[in-house]
């Protein structure tokens, strides 16, 4: 008898002896549960018809100054250099400001002025001239609130609904709920330009969900996925034999212990093998036309945010459910008025190109594009020299109210939700919490956020914890 046959016989005898007749039924129930992880009938489905089938989520690591991009405050500029009201400082937790700060308005120059854009008249800074042309596609939210004021906890809170490690990210919940529509690519892909978020890869992790739902990191330069290429001396046929042998051993182990993570491992090995063919073609942006490269400002063969935006379009074209783009470099505690324009030039053109390209291809209707960060920036100066010189001043972390936006995928185009007070400190109309924001994204994907749950450690968990509402004003 071969070692494989003998091991199978022993596993079968062991299972029967240990579990008895009841154990046979237990194995059947276990296999039914495992089938959901492998694409069976028991996996979650949308609760109602989704408006969005895909999400491209742009997370600007460090948090751009929304006051200088999306929320004009003439009164703040008028009161430039005054000490901020006591209620802005006393008894408040700020990340770095320690002494009573002065108000910091947006410079009154052409480059920093706001323009009423499109038929909607949405005001967007001249720092984003390309995005201004997309104003009628955007649902701008000016009053997002978060519970956290430091980067890593706030990043986790935005992406997982919890400020500590261990919870599934929004992308993982989307993968869990929707699955993949392309068996040769992951349901959830992440790409990073610059340094990693302070929270690390937990912001695109699967937490306690089966690890098949974690974000797979793609790179726009070099091997697109780490270890995707065969080692030297191993060809495709050799790789197939290796994968089949590992699968056979994993399957025996799965039959013996019914561990869901073994089922996940089987699926991931198969996906990785198929990706060896599908991913190189996907990542070959040189095949795009010269007009497309000009539109995005891409540079094939290099790592850039523009390249990642083009890859995001190619990914959703091929059925990937959730694409997360992280761009680092927005943490402007000093010299905000010299550093912010530089970062805006890097992202403005490719984001506007992504929206226009999706729209031209008929993909924007069912692709939700999100611009967000972990928190906003204070209307008070950090680092002012005390003599009115603001050239080196920056803005501190701000959780009370900040701007994010959505476009396509059922979000209400050309709309503005909420308003902050005259100095841009707090929500004056329609505050929106992070849990509400995530509930809205899930709603557009066809899910009641209260019902998309997963049992872990004896409790039903969800992305929005025990909170969240979906404002009708944000929906088309």
C-alpha positions as CSV (number, residue, x, y, z in Angstrom):
1,X,0.0,0.0,0.0
2,X,1.4,3.4,-0.9
3,X,2.2,5.9,1.9
4,X,-0.6,8.2,0.6
5,X,-3.2,5.4,0.6
6,X,-2.1,4.2,4.1
7,X,-2.3,7.7,5.5
8,X,-5.8,8.2,4.0
9,X,-6.9,4.8,5.5
10,X,-5.5,5.8,9.0
11,X,-7.2,9.2,8.8
12,X,-10.5,7.6,7.9
13,X,-10.3,5.0,10.7
14,X,-9.2,7.6,13.2
15,X,-12.1,9.9,12.3
16,X,-14.6,7.0,12.7
17,X,-13.1,5.7,15.9
18,X,-12.8,9.1,17.5
19,X,-16.1,10.5,16.4
20,X,-18.3,7.4,16.2
21,X,-21.6,7.6,14.2
22,X,-22.3,11.1,15.5
23,X,-18.9,12.1,14.2
24,X,-19.9,11.2,10.6
25,X,-22.7,13.7,10.8
26,X,-20.3,16.2,12.4
27,X,-17.9,15.8,9.5
28,X,-20.7,16.4,7.1
29,X,-21.8,19.6,8.9
30,X,-18.1,20.7,9.0
31,X,-17.7,20.2,5.3
32,X,-20.9,22.2,4.7
33,X,-19.4,25.0,6.8
34,X,-16.1,24.8,5.0
35,X,-17.8,24.9,1.6
36,X,-18.7,28.5,2.3
37,X,-15.0,29.4,2.5
38,X,-14.4,27.6,-0.8
39,X,-17.2,29.3,-2.7
40,X,-20.2,27.2,-1.6
41,X,-23.9,28.1,-1.4
42,X,-23.7,29.2,2.2
43,X,-21.4,32.3,1.7
44,X,-23.0,35.7,2.3
45,X,-24.8,37.5,-0.5
46,X,-26.0,41.1,-0.8
47,X,-29.1,41.9,1.1
48,X,-30.5,44.0,-1.7
49,X,-29.6,45.0,-5.2
50,X,-26.1,46.7,-5.0
51,X,-25.4,50.0,-6.7
52,X,-21.7,49.3,-6.6
53,X,-20.0,46.1,-7.7
54,X,-16.5,47.4,-7.1
55,X,-14.7,49.9,-4.9
56,X,-11.5,51.9,-5.5
57,X,-10.6,53.4,-2.1
58,X,-7.9,56.0,-2.0
59,X,-6.5,56.5,1.4
60,X,-4.2,59.5,1.8
61,X,-1.8,58.5,4.6
62,X,-1.1,61.3,7.1
63,X,-4.2,63.3,6.3
64,X,-4.3,66.3,3.9
65,X,-5.5,69.7,5.0
66,X,-9.2,69.6,4.1
67,X,-9.5,73.3,5.0
68,X,-7.1,74.2,2.2
69,X,-8.7,71.8,-0.4
70,X,-12.5,71.2,0.2
71,X,-13.8,73.5,2.9
72,X,-13.2,77.2,2.3
73,X,-13.3,79.4,5.4
74,X,-13.2,83.2,4.6
75,X,-13.7,84.0,8.3
76,X,-10.7,81.9,9.2
77,X,-8.5,83.8,6.7
78,X,-9.9,87.1,8.1
79,X,-9.0,86.2,11.6
80,X,-5.5,84.9,10.7
81,X,-3.1,85.2,13.6
82,X,-5.7,85.6,16.3
83,X,-5.6,83.3,19.3
84,X,-8.1,80.5,18.7
85,X,-11.2,80.5,20.9
86,X,-10.7,78.8,24.3
87,X,-13.1,76.0,23.4
88,X,-10.9,74.9,20.6
89,X,-7.9,74.3,22.9
90,X,-8.8,74.1,26.6
91,X,-9.7,70.6,27.7
92,X,-9.0,69.2,24.2
93,X,-6.6,66.4,23.2
94,X,-4.3,67.5,20.4
95,X,-1.4,65.5,19.1
96,X,1.4,68.1,19.2
97,X,0.1,71.6,20.0
98,X,0.7,72.4,23.6
99,X,0.5,76.1,24.0
100,X,-2.6,78.2,23.1
101,X,-2.4,78.3,19.2
102,X,-3.3,81.0,16.7
103,X,-5.8,80.6,13.9
104,X,-4.3,79.7,10.5
105,X,-6.3,80.7,7.4
106,X,-5.7,79.6,3.8
107,X,-3.4,82.0,1.9
108,X,-5.2,84.6,-0.2
109,X,-3.4,83.8,-3.4
110,X,-4.6,82.5,-6.8
111,X,-3.0,79.1,-6.2
112,X,-4.9,78.6,-2.9
113,X,-8.2,80.2,-3.9
114,X,-11.4,78.1,-4.2
115,X,-13.5,77.9,-7.3
116,X,-17.1,77.0,-7.7
117,X,-17.0,74.1,-10.1
118,X,-19.4,72.5,-12.6
119,X,-23.1,72.9,-12.6
120,X,-23.2,71.9,-8.9
121,X,-21.1,74.8,-7.9
122,X,-19.1,72.7,-5.5
123,X,-16.1,74.7,-4.1
124,X,-12.7,73.0,-4.7
125,X,-9.3,74.5,-4.3
126,X,-7.2,75.6,-7.3
127,X,-4.6,73.2,-5.9
128,X,-6.7,70.5,-7.5
129,X,-7.4,71.9,-11.0
130,X,-8.0,68.5,-12.6
131,X,-10.3,67.3,-9.9
132,X,-12.3,70.5,-10.2
133,X,-13.5,69.3,-13.6
134,X,-15.0,66.2,-11.9
135,X,-17.1,68.2,-9.3
136,X,-20.4,67.1,-10.8
137,X,-19.5,63.4,-10.2
138,X,-18.5,63.9,-6.6
139,X,-20.5,63.6,-3.4
140,X,-18.4,65.7,-1.0
141,X,-18.7,65.2,2.8
142,X,-17.4,68.0,4.9
143,X,-18.3,66.8,8.4
144,X,-16.7,63.3,8.9
145,X,-15.8,62.6,12.5
146,X,-13.5,60.0,14.1
147,X,-12.8,58.9,17.6
148,X,-9.0,58.8,17.2
149,X,-6.4,61.6,16.8
150,X,-3.2,59.6,16.3
151,X,-2.3,58.1,12.9
152,X,-2.1,54.3,13.5
153,X,-5.2,54.0,15.7
154,X,-7.2,56.4,13.4
155,X,-6.1,54.5,10.3
156,X,-7.3,51.2,11.9
157,X,-10.5,52.9,13.1
158,X,-11.3,54.2,9.6
159,X,-10.6,50.9,7.9
160,X,-11.7,48.4,10.5
161,X,-14.1,50.3,12.8
162,X,-11.8,49.6,15.7
163,X,-8.7,51.4,17.0
164,X,-6.7,48.3,17.8
165,X,-5.3,45.3,15.9
166,X,-7.4,42.2,15.1
167,X,-10.5,43.4,13.2
168,X,-11.2,42.8,9.5
169,X,-10.8,45.8,7.1
170,X,-13.5,47.2,5.0
171,X,-12.0,45.5,1.9
172,X,-11.9,42.2,3.7
173,X,-15.6,42.5,4.7
174,X,-16.4,43.3,1.1
175,X,-14.5,40.2,-0.1
176,X,-16.3,38.1,2.5
177,X,-19.7,39.5,1.5
178,X,-19.3,39.6,-2.3
179,X,-16.6,37.0,-3.1
180,X,-14.6,37.4,-6.4
181,X,-16.0,37.6,-9.9
182,X,-12.7,36.5,-11.4
183,X,-11.3,33.2,-10.2
184,X,-7.8,34.1,-11.5
185,X,-7.5,37.3,-9.3
186,X,-8.0,38.1,-5.6
187,X,-11.2,39.8,-4.6
188,X,-9.2,42.4,-2.7
189,X,-6.0,44.1,-3.9
190,X,-3.9,46.8,-2.1
191,X,-1.2,49.0,-3.5
192,X,1.1,51.4,-1.6
193,X,3.1,54.4,-2.8
194,X,5.7,55.7,-0.3
195,X,6.0,54.3,3.2
196,X,3.4,51.9,4.7
197,X,0.7,53.3,6.9
198,X,1.6,53.6,10.6
199,X,-0.9,50.7,11.2
200,X,0.9,48.5,8.8
201,X,-0.9,45.9,6.7
202,X,-3.6,45.6,9.3
203,X,-5.5,48.3,7.3
204,X,-6.0,45.8,4.5
205,X,-5.9,42.7,6.7
206,X,-8.6,40.0,7.2
207,X,-8.6,40.1,11.1
208,X,-10.6,37.2,12.3
209,X,-12.2,36.5,8.9
210,X,-10.7,33.6,6.9
211,X,-7.3,34.9,5.6
212,X,-8.5,34.3,2.0
213,X,-10.2,37.7,2.4
214,X,-7.1,39.8,3.3
215,X,-5.8,42.3,0.7
216,X,-3.2,40.9,-1.6
217,X,-0.5,43.6,-2.1
218,X,0.4,44.3,-5.7
219,X,3.5,46.4,-6.7
220,X,3.8,48.4,-9.9
221,X,7.5,47.7,-10.3
222,X,9.4,44.5,-10.2
223,X,7.7,41.2,-9.3
224,X,4.0,42.4,-9.1
225,X,3.3,40.1,-6.2
226,X,6.1,38.8,-3.9
227,X,7.2,35.3,-4.7
228,X,4.8,35.0,-7.6
229,X,7.5,34.0,-10.1
230,X,8.9,30.5,-10.1
231,X,12.3,30.0,-8.5
232,X,15.2,29.3,-10.9
233,X,15.0,25.8,-12.3
234,X,11.3,25.4,-11.7
235,X,9.0,25.5,-14.7
236,X,5.2,25.6,-15.0
237,X,4.8,21.8,-15.0
238,X,7.0,21.5,-11.9
239,X,5.0,24.2,-10.1
240,X,1.7,22.4,-11.0
241,X,3.0,19.1,-9.5
242,X,4.2,20.9,-6.3
243,X,0.8,22.7,-5.9
244,X,-1.1,19.4,-6.5
245,X,1.1,17.5,-3.9
246,X,0.6,20.3,-1.3
247,X,-3.1,20.3,-2.0
248,X,-3.3,16.5,-1.5
249,X,-1.6,16.7,1.9
250,X,-3.6,19.8,2.9
251,X,-6.8,17.9,1.9
252,X,-5.9,14.9,4.1
253,X,-5.2,17.3,7.0
254,X,-8.5,19.1,6.4
255,X,-10.5,15.9,6.3
256,X,-8.9,15.0,9.7
257,X,-9.3,18.2,11.7
258,X,-11.8,20.4,9.7
259,X,-9.7,23.5,10.3
260,X,-11.1,26.4,8.1
261,X,-7.7,27.9,7.7
262,X,-6.6,24.7,5.9
263,X,-9.4,25.2,3.4
264,X,-8.2,28.8,3.0
265,X,-4.7,27.6,2.3
266,X,-5.9,25.2,-0.4
267,X,-7.7,28.0,-2.1
268,X,-4.8,30.4,-1.8
269,X,-2.3,28.0,-3.3
270,X,-4.7,27.5,-6.3
271,X,-5.2,31.2,-6.7
272,X,-1.5,31.9,-6.5
273,X,-0.9,29.3,-9.3
274,X,-3.5,30.9,-11.6
275,X,-2.2,34.4,-10.8
276,X,1.2,33.4,-12.4
277,X,-0.6,33.7,-15.7
278,X,-3.2,36.4,-15.0
279,X,-1.2,39.0,-13.1
280,X,1.7,39.7,-15.5
281,X,-0.8,40.5,-18.2
282,X,-2.8,42.7,-15.8
283,X,0.3,44.6,-14.7
284,X,1.5,45.3,-18.3
285,X,0.3,48.9,-18.5
286,X,2.6,49.4,-21.6
287,X,-0.2,47.8,-23.6
288,X,-2.4,50.9,-22.9
289,X,-2.6,53.6,-25.6
290,X,-0.5,56.7,-25.6
291,X,-3.7,58.7,-25.0
292,X,-4.3,56.8,-21.8
293,X,-0.8,57.3,-20.5
294,X,-1.0,61.0,-21.2
295,X,-4.4,61.2,-19.4
296,X,-3.0,59.6,-16.2
297,X,0.6,60.8,-16.4
298,X,1.8,57.3,-16.1
299,X,5.4,56.1,-16.4
300,X,5.6,52.4,-17.2
301,X,8.3,50.5,-15.3
302,X,8.3,53.0,-12.4
303,X,6.5,53.1,-9.0
304,X,4.0,55.9,-9.0
305,X,0.6,56.8,-7.7
306,X,-0.4,57.5,-11.3
307,X,0.5,53.9,-12.3
308,X,-1.5,52.6,-9.4
309,X,-4.6,54.6,-10.5
310,X,-4.4,53.1,-14.0
311,X,-3.8,49.6,-12.5
312,X,-6.9,50.1,-10.3
313,X,-9.0,50.7,-13.4
314,X,-7.5,47.6,-15.0
315,X,-8.3,45.6,-11.9
316,X,-12.0,46.5,-11.7
317,X,-12.3,45.9,-15.4
318,X,-11.2,42.3,-14.7
319,X,-13.7,41.8,-11.8
320,X,-11.6,42.6,-8.7
321,X,-14.1,43.7,-6.0
322,X,-12.1,46.1,-3.9
323,X,-8.9,48.0,-4.8
324,X,-7.2,50.0,-2.1
325,X,-4.6,52.7,-3.0
326,X,-2.5,54.1,-0.2
327,X,-0.5,57.2,-0.8
328,X,2.0,58.4,1.9
329,X,3.3,61.9,2.5
330,X,0.3,64.0,3.7
331,X,1.3,64.6,7.4
332,X,2.0,68.3,7.2
333,X,2.8,69.5,10.7
334,X,5.1,72.1,9.2
335,X,5.3,74.1,6.0
336,X,1.9,73.0,5.0
337,X,1.6,75.8,2.3
338,X,4.7,74.6,0.5
339,X,4.3,70.9,1.0
340,X,0.6,70.5,0.3
341,X,0.8,71.8,-3.3
342,X,3.6,69.3,-4.1
343,X,1.4,66.4,-2.9
344,X,-1.6,67.7,-4.8
345,X,0.3,67.8,-8.0
346,X,1.2,64.1,-7.6
347,X,-2.4,62.9,-7.1
348,X,-4.7,65.5,-8.8
349,X,-4.2,64.4,-12.4
350,X,-4.3,60.6,-11.9
351,X,-7.4,60.7,-9.7
352,X,-9.3,62.9,-12.2
353,X,-8.1,60.7,-15.0
354,X,-9.4,57.6,-13.1
355,X,-12.8,59.1,-12.7
356,X,-12.9,60.3,-16.4
357,X,-11.6,56.9,-17.6
358,X,-14.1,54.9,-15.6
359,X,-16.9,57.1,-16.8
360,X,-15.9,56.9,-20.4
361,X,-15.8,53.1,-20.2
362,X,-19.2,52.8,-18.5
363,X,-17.6,51.6,-15.3
364,X,-18.3,54.5,-12.9
365,X,-22.0,53.6,-12.6
366,X,-21.1,50.5,-10.7
367,X,-17.6,51.4,-9.3
368,X,-17.5,53.5,-6.1
369,X,-14.4,55.7,-5.8
370,X,-13.6,56.9,-2.3
371,X,-11.1,59.6,-1.2
372,X,-10.5,59.6,2.5
373,X,-7.9,59.9,5.3
374,X,-7.7,59.0,8.9
375,X,-8.6,62.5,10.2
376,X,-8.4,66.1,9.2
377,X,-6.2,69.1,10.1
378,X,-6.7,71.9,12.6
379,X,-7.7,75.5,11.8
380,X,-5.0,76.4,14.3
381,X,-1.4,76.8,13.4
382,X,1.3,74.4,14.6
383,X,4.8,75.9,14.6
384,X,4.0,79.6,14.0
385,X,7.0,81.6,15.1
386,X,4.7,84.0,17.0
387,X,5.5,87.0,14.8
388,X,2.9,86.4,12.2
389,X,5.2,84.5,9.9
390,X,3.3,81.4,8.7
391,X,5.7,80.1,6.1
392,X,6.9,77.3,8.4
393,X,3.5,76.7,10.1
394,X,1.6,73.5,9.7
395,X,-1.6,72.0,11.0
396,X,-2.1,69.4,13.7
397,X,-4.3,66.3,13.7
398,X,-8.0,67.0,13.9
399,X,-10.8,64.6,14.5
400,X,-13.8,66.9,15.1
401,X,-14.8,67.3,11.4
402,X,-13.0,66.9,8.1
403,X,-13.7,66.3,4.3
404,X,-13.9,63.1,2.3
405,X,-15.7,62.3,-0.9
406,X,-17.2,59.5,-3.0
407,X,-18.0,59.3,-6.7
408,X,-19.9,56.8,-8.8
409,X,-21.4,53.5,-7.5
410,X,-24.7,55.1,-6.4
411,X,-23.3,58.1,-4.5
412,X,-25.2,61.3,-5.1
413,X,-23.2,63.2,-7.8
414,X,-22.6,66.9,-7.5
415,X,-23.7,67.1,-3.9
416,X,-22.2,68.5,-0.6
417,X,-23.2,66.9,2.7
418,X,-22.8,68.7,6.0
419,X,-21.2,72.0,6.9
420,X,-18.6,73.1,9.5
421,X,-18.7,76.2,11.6
422,X,-17.2,79.5,10.3
423,X,-13.7,78.6,11.4
424,X,-13.8,75.0,10.2
425,X,-13.5,73.4,13.7
426,X,-16.6,71.4,14.2
427,X,-19.7,70.2,12.3
428,X,-22.5,72.8,12.3
429,X,-24.8,70.7,10.1
430,X,-25.2,67.0,9.5
431,X,-22.2,65.4,11.3
432,X,-21.2,62.0,9.9
433,X,-19.3,59.5,12.0
434,X,-16.8,57.0,10.5
435,X,-19.3,54.2,11.3
436,X,-21.9,56.0,9.3
437,X,-19.4,56.4,6.4
438,X,-18.6,52.7,6.4
439,X,-22.3,51.8,6.7
440,X,-23.0,53.9,3.6
441,X,-20.2,52.2,1.6
442,X,-21.6,48.8,2.6
443,X,-25.1,49.9,1.7
444,X,-23.9,50.9,-1.8
445,X,-22.4,47.4,-2.1
446,X,-25.9,45.9,-1.3
447,X,-25.4,45.2,2.4
448,X,-27.3,46.1,5.5
449,X,-24.4,46.9,7.7
450,X,-26.2,45.5,10.8
451,X,-26.6,42.1,9.1
452,X,-23.2,41.6,7.6
453,X,-21.7,39.8,10.6
454,X,-19.2,37.1,11.5
455,X,-19.2,35.0,14.7
456,X,-15.9,35.2,16.6
457,X,-15.2,34.2,20.2
458,X,-18.9,33.7,20.8
459,X,-20.0,37.1,19.5
460,X,-21.4,38.4,16.2
461,X,-19.1,41.1,15.0
462,X,-19.6,43.7,12.2
463,X,-17.6,46.5,10.7
464,X,-19.7,49.2,12.3
465,X,-19.7,47.7,15.8
466,X,-23.1,48.7,17.3
467,X,-23.4,52.0,15.5
468,X,-24.0,53.5,12.0
469,X,-26.7,55.0,9.9
470,X,-26.9,55.6,6.1
471,X,-28.0,59.2,5.2
472,X,-30.4,59.2,2.3
473,X,-28.8,62.5,1.1
474,X,-25.6,60.7,0.2
475,X,-27.4,58.3,-2.2
476,X,-28.3,58.9,-5.8
